[in-house]
């Protein structure tokens, strides 16, 4: 029987899971085509050249791919330090943005040295890494799952970050909360408390929905004057407009809630097979067609099968992340991969649900597809981290299945990172 070859090909330009690489490149290509098609509203009636939005976006994609390449070359153990430092920086930026980053009625962006950054994006990726550390480090000896101490730390950090975000970006805070809950469940945290939280979410969500839907608009305006609740009336309007439809379709005001209206027209007029790339009609009327509602443009041009294909790519990414996590010999990289993939997929599903009218408008971009700066770079870093863990897991798998003589050769040639050897020896001990 021939032993597996453990030469790790450090000279390889692209490392990690090949399927994840293909998903990344495919979504980037779809993004360039659809952003170019959907950017007509950005150039019509302005002095902006019609090439400028897609050239700018393509440059962001190229930089994002370079970030992915840089990050995927980093050892996954380095993400521990970066996550903790990133969380501390995010905490500071989230406080600063509350006072200095108000745009369109919401404090979400900061302008630093001519660069626009969104602190909540840094908070998401760094919180996932920090929570993965906590869940992997503090374990219950009886149950084998995450301990109560880990649960308290995760709950505390999540609460702090969500409270800093929820007033300005409710949907982002909700996504963060859900992903942290799912990570704790995967890590086998205290089931009693997890069920209590789930029950509280269901009750609180139902009460909140009913309050937003049935509260009189005048009362909603008064509540919006309270500190930290200035977007209450906006949330109330979105819930009401997204669900209240007149009995007679002729009485529907097409200019009221224009985003939802034209997104639904885009989806409804795709004729199953789509109108073809660049043939969208609703892009000329739909605000934020290149970001929040780009999935509606994808369906209009690519048809139902195009929308299913994009959805399938995100679900395939989650599946590959699960396979990578199964191959990990240590808990931290496994939890990290699952947290990152869940953050991407949950956000993608929220964006898709909004575009087809299944949810109220939230303002969440479609990861790797919507036009953006900070979000594109951070999302590419997500993929880079997943690829890094994938590559490290493959190295360890090859190392543990090799003969002792081959192990010594690989170690002498420095083909196996020292942290892998140390982790393997400690596991055997």
Phi, psi and omega in degrees: 000130180275139180278151181295146178281123184256013176295127194263002173052058182294341179281351181299134183289318180244128181236167179094190185294121183293328180294320177297320176299316181295320178297316179301309183294322180295315179294324178295319178293317176299320181299314181298316181296313185286326177294319177299318181290321187273358187270009182299323181296332181285337184252336183293128177075011178235175179272003181284129178292145185295342178277339189300312182301316183287326177295317178297316181293319179298322177295323176296319179298316180298315177297319179298318178296324177294321176298317177302315181296317180296312185293321184288348175273349182279144175293142185295338178294336180290341182289343177294307180297316182296325181293315181294314178296321179295325179292320177296317178295320180297320179301316180294314182295324179294328176288318180297319185293336178296334183252339188234358189240037184278123177223128179055039177083359181227139180269095184231337187237151174238141177251109182236118178054040179079003181249133178265122180235152179245102184304329182296331178292319176294324180295321182297309185290322181287327178292321177301313179297317181293318178295323177299321177297312183297314182293329180278333186273311185264105183242147177274122184293332182281310184271337183083354180264188178297139184280171178295327178297316177298318180300317181295317179296314181297315180297319181293312180295319179297318180297317180297310182295317181294322179294327178287338185258326193301325182295330182255335184212081185299318184295319179296317177299320179295319179295316179301313181300314181296316182294320178296323177295318180293321177297317179295323177294316179298323180281006178060051176290179181303109186298324181302311183288328177295319178292325177297317180295317180298316178297320179295321178298316181296316180291314180294321179296319179295316179295317180296318180297314180296321179296313181293325184283322189253353178291136178300147184297325178296319177295321178298321178295322179292319178297327181294343179280349179284150180300131178082356182237027184292347178258011181300315181295326178296315178299318181297317180297319181295320179294316183291314183291331182283348186235333184276108179242139180291153179295323179262118181303334181292340181273356181289128180274107185292339181271351177271130184056058190298328181296308181297320182300307184286333174294318179292324177296319180299315180291319184287339182255016181286344180056038176069306186270350179087163181270350180100153181303131178082003185255013180296142176260319185289345177300334181281347184240343187269114176295146179059036180294335182272354184231275188295329186241027181292335179294327176295322178292322177300317180291319180299320183271324183260354179078183180300321181294327176294318177295320178295321180299315179295317178299318180299323180297319179291319178294324177294323176299317178296319179296316179295324177296322177297319179294321178296316180298324179295330182277345182290136179272347181237154186287320185303306180297327179295313179293325180297312181298316180295319179296315180296314181293321178296321179299317180292313186289318179298316178297319179297317181294324177295315179300316180296319180296321178294317184296327181264005176085015181273349179218156173296159181298131183239336181083023179268126177285162177272113186306132177072354182244313181295151177290134180182166179254284181302316182297321179295314181296315181293320179297320177295326175294322175306308183297320178299319178294319177298317179294322178298314178296320178300316181294317180295319178297321179293320177301312182294322179296318178293322182293318184286337180265000181272162177288155179306320181296319179292327177298314181297320179296317181295320180292321181293329178271004179059039179268348178242121179305141184299329181293331178291315179298317180296316180296321181293317180294321180292327178293320178293326179292000000 
